[in-house]
Amino acid sequence: MMRFDPWKCPECGDDAEGTLETVPGLALLIIDPDGTADYAGETQMDWDGQRTILDDEGRVTLQCPSGHQWRAFVKEEPDPLTQEQDDEP
């Protein structure tokens, strides 16, 4: 679980809808026999490589449903359900 500070949009007051992410992808090419190339119009996405973008201070970029973006600190918090199971002997 995570906690963001601030989690509400400073422009409109809505809750954050998501974080700005980077996802690697391979843009496929068509290469002609003479070596000229053009994009094939398809990108193979590596969803397992998806990462949240952090700035130099460790802040994430949040976005609200209206498209406003802002920086926020994120704190990882233990999941209460998982923590209860871990505390049992």
One Martini backbone bead per residue (centre of mass of N, CA, C, O) as a GRO file, in nm:
protein
   89
    1MET     BB    1   0.102   0.032   0.013
    2MET     BB    2   0.009   0.384  -0.029
    3ARG     BB    3   0.124   0.730   0.027
    4PHE     BB    4   0.031   1.058  -0.063
    5ASP     BB    5   0.214   1.390  -0.088
    6PRO     BB    6  -0.019   1.485  -0.241
    7TRP     BB    7  -0.348   1.342  -0.348
    8LYS     BB    8  -0.453   1.616  -0.428
    9CYS     BB    9  -0.540   1.843  -0.645
   10PRO     BB   10  -0.432   2.176  -0.663
   11GLU     BB   11  -0.657   2.274  -0.878
   12CYS     BB   12  -0.944   2.079  -0.811
   13GLY     BB   13  -0.935   1.839  -0.566
   14ASP     BB   14  -0.889   1.579  -0.682
   15ASP     BB   15  -0.810   1.274  -0.703
   16ALA     BB   16  -0.597   1.059  -0.790
   17GLU     BB   17  -0.562   0.832  -1.075
   18GLY     BB   18  -0.235   0.839  -1.126
   19THR     BB   19   0.077   0.746  -1.259
   20LEU     BB   20   0.369   0.814  -1.403
   21GLU     BB   21   0.498   0.617  -1.673
   22THR     BB   22   0.725   0.364  -1.794
   23VAL     BB   23   0.740   0.183  -2.116
   24PRO     BB   24   0.883  -0.046  -2.288
   25GLY     BB   25   0.960  -0.048  -2.649
   26LEU     BB   26   0.926  -0.199  -2.980
   27ALA     BB   27   0.981  -0.055  -3.281
   28LEU     BB   28   0.890  -0.158  -3.572
   29LEU     BB   29   1.048  -0.260  -3.880
   30ILE     BB   30   1.108  -0.177  -4.227
   31ILE     BB   31   1.347  -0.336  -4.443
   32ASP     BB   32   1.508  -0.279  -4.715
   33PRO     BB   33   1.743  -0.404  -4.932
   34ASP     BB   34   1.891  -0.102  -4.928
   35GLY     BB   35   1.839  -0.007  -4.599
   36THR     BB   36   1.582   0.115  -4.579
   37ALA     BB   37   1.354   0.266  -4.337
   38ASP     BB   38   1.047   0.190  -4.152
   39TYR     BB   39   0.777   0.203  -3.983
   40ALA     BB   40   0.523  -0.045  -3.908
   41GLY     BB   41   0.302   0.052  -3.674
   42GLU     BB   42   0.442  -0.112  -3.429
   43THR     BB   43   0.444  -0.201  -3.071
   44GLN     BB   44   0.629  -0.378  -2.839
   45MET     BB   45   0.537  -0.435  -2.515
   46ASP     BB   46   0.695  -0.418  -2.178
   47TRP     BB   47   0.514  -0.461  -1.902
   48ASP     BB   48   0.742  -0.567  -1.700
   49GLY     BB   49   0.900  -0.269  -1.738
   50GLN     BB   50   0.729  -0.107  -1.560
   51ARG     BB   51   0.770   0.239  -1.435
   52THR     BB   52   0.799   0.474  -1.205
   53ILE     BB   53   0.837   0.809  -1.206
   54LEU     BB   54   1.120   0.981  -1.070
   55ASP     BB   55   1.263   1.220  -0.909
   56ASP     BB   56   1.534   1.351  -0.732
   57GLU     BB   57   1.327   1.338  -0.461
   58GLY     BB   58   1.115   1.084  -0.505
   59ARG     BB   59   0.889   1.181  -0.683
   60VAL     BB   60   0.580   1.170  -0.815
   61THR     BB   61   0.343   1.168  -1.081
   62LEU     BB   62   0.030   1.297  -1.076
   63GLN     BB   63  -0.320   1.231  -1.187
   64CYS     BB   64  -0.615   1.353  -1.279
   65PRO     BB   65  -0.911   1.335  -1.457
   66SER     BB   66  -0.836   1.636  -1.588
   67GLY     BB   67  -0.495   1.624  -1.630
   68HIS     BB   68  -0.355   1.703  -1.388
   69GLN     BB   69  -0.021   1.772  -1.267
   70TRP     BB   70   0.184   1.637  -0.987
   71ARG     BB   71   0.388   1.633  -0.712
   72ALA     BB   72   0.477   1.344  -0.496
   73PHE     BB   73   0.502   1.182  -0.217
   74VAL     BB   74   0.602   0.844  -0.124
   75LYS     BB   75   0.462   0.587   0.096
   76GLU     BB   76   0.524   0.290   0.220
   77GLU     BB   77   0.279   0.051   0.332
   78PRO     BB   78   0.155  -0.180   0.510
   79ASP     BB   79  -0.045  -0.445   0.486
   80PRO     BB   80  -0.271  -0.534   0.718
   81LEU     BB   81  -0.323  -0.829   0.624
   82THR     BB   82  -0.025  -0.916   0.597
   83GLN     BB   83   0.075  -0.831   0.879
   84GLU     BB   84  -0.101  -1.024   1.046
   85GLN     BB   85   0.026  -1.284   0.927
   86ASP     BB   86   0.328  -1.215   1.009
   87ASP     BB   87   0.263  -1.200   1.333
   88GLU     BB   88   0.221  -1.487   1.335
   89PRO     BB   89   0.352  -1.796   1.466
   0.00000   0.00000   0.00000
